[in-house]
C-alpha cells in the first residue's frame, strides 16, 4: 500500500511540474449556450477537460 501511495504522489508532483496553460476556447452546449474556459477558471471553478474519440 505504501508503494502505491508513493507512486501516486510522485505522479501528481510530476504532473504539476510539466503542466501547461490551456488556451481559451469556446464551446456550445446542446441548448446553444456558449461556455468559455477562462470564465470558469476566473470564477475559481475546477475544470476537467476530457478529449476522447472513438474511431
C-alpha positions in Angstrom: 0.0 0.0 0.0 2.9 2.3 0.8 4.4 1.9 -2.6 1.1 2.6 -4.4 0.6 5.8 -2.3 4.2 6.9 -3.1 3.7 6.3 -6.8 0.5 8.3 -6.8 2.2 11.2 -5.0 5.2 11.1 -7.5 2.8 11.1 -10.4 0.8 14.1 -9.0 4.0 16.1 -8.4 5.3 15.3 -11.9 2.1 16.5 -13.5 2.5 19.8 -11.6 6.0 20.2 -12.9 5.0 19.6 -16.6 1.6 21.3 -16.6 0.9 23.8 -19.3 -1.5 26.7 -19.6 -4.5 25.9 -21.7 -5.6 28.3 -24.5 -9.0 29.9 -24.0 -11.7 28.3 -26.2 -15.5 28.4 -26.5 -17.9 25.5 -26.9 -21.7 25.4 -27.3 -23.8 23.1 -25.3 -26.9 21.3 -26.6 -29.1 24.3 -25.8 -26.8 26.6 -27.9 -25.4 28.4 -24.9 -21.7 29.3 -25.2 -19.2 28.4 -22.5 -15.8 30.0 -22.3 -13.0 28.1 -20.5 -11.4 31.2 -18.9 -14.7 32.4 -17.5 -14.9 29.2 -15.4 -11.3 29.5 -14.4 -11.6 33.1 -13.4 -14.6 32.2 -11.2 -12.3 29.8 -9.3 -14.0 26.7 -10.6 -12.2 23.4 -11.3 -12.3 22.3 -15.0 -11.7 18.8 -16.2 -11.3 18.6 -20.0 -11.6 15.1 -21.4 -10.9 14.8 -25.1 -11.7 11.4 -26.5 -12.9 9.8 -29.6 -14.0 6.5 -31.0 -12.9 5.6 -34.4 
